[in-house]
Amino acid sequence: WSVFQSISEEQPFYLIEDGIVVYFGLYEIAPYTSGIRYFKIPYSLFPIRALSRITARDSGLTEENKVTN
């Protein structure tokens, strides 16, 4: 395993009402038995300028079919 240092610009994410959920596939940052790993970043942690540039990408994910463990 290598040390996790940053999130790439291509990292999958989806938007929810109060933040951005970033997720990682199996084996990406943890063993298979850990499942799909994800974390939420509240919008309040972003500068207002950055929020205007955040857009939903065509990832096929919505809050209704979000990643769950």
Buried (B, 14 or more C-beta within 10 A) or exposed (E): EEEEEEEEEEEBBBBEEEBBBBBBEEEEEBEEEEEBBBEEEEBEEBEEEEEEEEEEEEEEBEEEEEBEE
